[in-house]
Amino acid sequence: MRRGALLFIVSFFLITVFLFPEDSKNSRLFLIPGSPRPGEPVTVILQDEEAQGAGLQAVLLRGRNRFSKAVFFDYDLEEGKTVKAALLAVPSTVLPGEASVRVERRNAGKEAVFLAEKPLGIAQRDFVSETITLNESLTRIRTESDPQKTAEAEQVWAIFNRTGNSILAEGYFGAPVGSTRRTSRFGDRRIFQYSNGKTDASIHAGVDYGVPKGTRVNACATGKVVLARSRIVTGNSVILEHLPGVYSLYYHLDSITCTEGQTLAAGERLGLSGATGLATGPHLHWEIRVSGENADPDAFISRPVLDKTTILEIIK
Ligand SMILES: [Zn+2]
C-alpha cells in the first residue's frame, strides 16, 4: 500500500473517532454499508421510539453540502419489531473522504429539527471517460427544446420524487438481460460531440447492455409498472417501483409488453430491447433511482438494499 493511502486511512479513522464520538442518541442509527463507493445505495435504519410522525428524513452531507436525502418509512422486521428505514444513494459526483448521514425532522415552513448523525466514509472510485458522436437527427433530439420533451421530463421527476410505502422487492435484484456485454457503465463521464461542432458533458446514469434488437428484457425485481410509454429521448420506456423511493428504468425498447398499474414478478418479461429514442444502436439502458438520485444498478445485484436478516444482525 502506498504511504499516502495509509496516511489517508489512518487520518480518516482518527477524524471519525474524535469528531464523531458515539453518543446515546447516535447509538440506534445504523448505516449499511458503512463506507459505500460513489453511486452505491445506503440503507439508513433508525431505532428511536420518539421519532414518530411525518417529515422525518435522512440527509447525506459533508460540511454544509447536502448531497442527497430520503424520507423514512416503517419497516417490519419481525413480530413486534418495527424500525424506521430510509434508502439513500451516494451521488457518483461525491469525492472520497468523510461524510455523514443526519436524521432530521423537517415540516413545511419550519426549521429542521436535528435528531441524530453518524459518520459515513465515502470510498475511492474511478470512472471511465468516453466521447459519443451524434449525427444531425440525434443532435436535434438532445439539443432542441420541445414542450413535449419538457412535459415528459416533468412526468418522470414527479415519479422519482414520490416515496410510496409498498415493499415489493426485498433481497437481491437480478440483471434485466441474460447477456453480460456492457457498452457503457454507470457513472461514465461522457462528452457528446454534436453535428454542429459543439460539445456537451454529462454523466451516464445507468448501465448499457449491447444486446441485439428483440432481446427479452426482464424485471430486475418484483415491482409495479408506474410508466410504460413512448418518450422522445428515451424511446419506448418502462419504469418499475420496487421499494419506497426505489425505481428501475428500462429505455430504448423496441416494444413494451407490460401495462401501467400491473405488478411484475422478478424476472418477468416487460419488453423487448431496441434502439428507439436517442440511441446510436440497439442496446438496453438500465437505470435505478433511489429517492431521485442515480444509483449504480450493479450494487443492487451484489448486495440486498433491504434485507431483514442483515438488519436484525446489525441492530441486535
Ligand atoms: Zn445508457
Residues whose N, C-alpha, C, O or C-beta is under 5 A from the ligand:
A	BS01	ZN	V207 D208 H285
